[in-house]
Amino acid sequence: MLFSRSVSFSDEGLSRSVNVGFCVGTGVEWASGRPAVRQVARSVDTDSFFVQSRSGGPHSICYLRNLEYDFVSLSIPLGMSGRSDMNGDVGAILVGADGFEAPMTSAMRASLASLRHNAFVGGAGRLYAEGKILELLALVVAMLDTNSHRQSSGVSKSDCEAAEQAKLILDSRLIDPPTYPELARMACLSESKLSRVFKQVYGTTIHAYVIDHRLEWARALIEVEGLSVAQAAATVGYANPSHFSQAFKERYGVSPSGI
């Protein structure tokens, strides 16, 4: 969306809901809140997602002029979905995350790309879209859970920052990740402490994190970009396609040639 002037929209907001927005264009900003109250400025960076909780009652949002809004937004009604967990743990996690913003993970990007390039039509297309939407929601809730656990795990702020630095290095070097000693040196922690803190913060080992994200990247390359199994394997750093196929099947329950 691109508006030549600032445009406001309002709704009755009779039910509680949570919006999860994925920014796939340039970073944007807007203002939202109750019509009778001063609106709050919001912003989100490109390739990031945000969570916005809305309680019952009127609500308005103002899109600012001359800004390109390019994002996918999931609106999750609480108490109307027919899913009991939306009123339980999942609902509580989402409502409690109001205002949360973070960069999208590679798994989120892969699911989002699959959702936006749905090749199915009719009922099959709706089922496929629902599956990808639930997958995206699960990834968001998992990150919020991890963030909550990180805050209550007793890990110091400096150790959390070191683990985050290690994660960013791994994200940028999935094809050729650094060795444990190199990564520990770059994160300014000992190898044993980095391994322990990384698992405390992200709930997985460094090795498993690299494998999972390689496979998620490969899945998107095959499913969305149309690459062959051999091409996808080579792109994400697997020299042996058979090793890649075995790891893929263990991760997703289906061979890469079957998706």
N, C-alpha and C positions, 0 to 999 in steps of 0.2 A: 504494500500500500504506500502511496505517496500523495500527500494532500497539499494543495496550494495555500491552504489556510488551516489554522488549528481547528480541529473538529472534536466535539464532545459527544459522547454517547451515554445514555442512562438506562438502567433497567430497574425493575421492582425488587429484584434480589430476594425473592420469597424463601429461598432455600439456601442452606449453607453449601459452599463449594470451595474447591481448591483448584487454581489454575497453575499448570506447569508449562512454561513457555521455553522453547528451544530457539535461540537466535541463530539463524543460518545465513544472515546477511551481515551488513556492517552493524556496529554497536548502535543502539537506539536509546531514546529516553521518552518518557511520557509522564503524565500526572494522573493519579487516581485517588478515590476516596468517596466519602458520602457528599452528596450535592450541597448540603447545608454547612459543611465543614471545609476548612481550607484543605485543598488537595495536596497530596504528598508527591514530590518528584521521585520518579523511579528511573533506573537506567540498567542496561545489561550490555555486556561486551559481546563482540562477535564470537561465535563458536562456544557460547556459554548457555546455561539454562538458569531459570529462576522459578521460585515457588511463591505464589501469592494466595493467601487464604482470605476468603470472603464470608462474613457472617450474614445472617438474614437482614433484610432492610434494603432500601434504595442504594444504588452504587453507580458511580459514574467514572468514566475514563476519558482523558483528553489526549488525542494524538496531535503532536506538534507539527507545524507546517515545514515543508521542504526536507523532511527526513524520510528515508526509505525504511519501511517496516517489512522485514522479511523473516518471519519466524513461524514455527508450528506450535500451536497452543492446545494442550489437553485440558479440558474442563471436567473435573471430577466431582459430580454431585455427591454430597455426603447424606446418607439417609434415604436416597432415592435410587441407588444403583442396584439394589437387590442382592448385593454382596455384603454379608454380615461383617466381614473383616474391615470394610470401609468405615464402619462405625466403631471399630475396635482399635487394635494396634496400628494398622496402616493409616486409618483416618487420623488418629492422634499424632502420628509421626508427621503427616503432611500438614495438619493444622499448626503444629508446633514449629514448623519450619518456615513460617511466613517471613518473606524477605530474604530467604536464603538464595545465594547465587554462587555458581561455581562453573569452571570450565567443563565442557562435555568430555566424557571419556571416549575412548575409541569404540567401546561397545555401544554407547549411546549413538555415536555417529553412524555405526553400521546399521543399527536398528532403525534409526531415523531415515537413512538412505533407502533402506528396504521399504519402509512405509511410504515414502514419497514416490517410489518407482514401482508401485504395486502393479504387477503384470496380469493379475487375475481380474475377472469381471463378475458382475452379478453377486450371487450369494457367496461364491468362493472368494471374491474380492473383499467382501465385508468380513468374512471369517479371517482372512489373512491380515487385514488391517487391524481387526480386534486383537489378534495375537501379537502383532508388533506393538500396538498401543500398550497392552499389558506387559510386554517385555520392557518397553521404555519405562513404564511406571515402576516395575520391579527394580530396574537399574537405579532409578532415582531414590526409591525407598532404601535400597541397599547402601547407597552413598550417604544418605541422611543417617542411617543406622551406624555406619562407620564413623561419621563425624561426631555423633553423639557418644559413641563408645570411646573415641579418641579423647573427647573432652573429659570423660569420667574415668579414663584408664590409669590416670596418675602419671602419664608420660609428660615430662617437662616440655615447656614451650620450645626450648632450643632443640631437644631431641625430635619433636614433631616437625620442626622446620628442616632438620637434617633428613628425616625420612621423606618429606615432601620434595626436597632437593634431589634425593636419590630417585624418586619416582619420575620427576621431570626429566632427569638424565636418561632413564630407561625409556620413557616415552619417545624421546628424540633419537634414541639409538636402538630401536627394537631389532633392526636387521643385524647389527653388530654391537651387542651390548658390551659394556666394559666388564672386566673380570671383577670378582668380589673385592680383591685388594685395591683395584683401581677405583671402584665405586665407593668403597669405604673412605679412601683417601680424598676423593672429590667431595664427599659428604662430611668430612672431618670427624668421623667416628671410627672406632675399631671395627673389624669385621664382625666379631661376635655381637657387639652392641648394635650395629646397624641391622643385622639379621633379626635380632630380638625386637628392636623398636619398630622396624618395618612391619613385622607380623602383628605387633600390638596395634599399630595405627591402621593398617589396611586389611588385616585379617587373612593374609596369605603370605607365602614365602616369596622372596625375590625371584627365584627360578620359576615358580608357578605363575607369578604375575607376568613375566616376560612371555611364557608359553601361551597363556590365556589371551593376551593382547595380540600376539602374532596370529593366533587362530581367528580371533575376531576380525582382524584386518583382512586376513585371507578370505574369510566368509563373505565380507562385503565385496571384495574384488571379484569373486566368482558369481555371487548372487546379483550384484548390482552392475558391476562393470563388465561382466561377461567374459572374464579371463578364463583360460583353461586351468585345470588343476596344476599342471606343471608350471605354468606362468605365475600363478598365485603363490605356489610354494617357493619359487625362486625369488619372487618380489619380497616376501616376508622373511627371507633368510634361511630357508630349508634347502640344503644342497641335494638331499635325497627325497624325491617325491613319495616314495613308499613310506618313509618315516613320517612325512607330513600327513599322508592319508591315515596312517595308524593313529597319530595324535589327534587328528580331526575327528575320527570316528569315536575315540574314547571321550572326547569333549562333548560332541553333539549327538552321539548315538546313530549317526548316519555318515556314510563315506562322502567326501567332497564331490564326487561325481554324481551323487544322488540328490543334490539340492537343486 
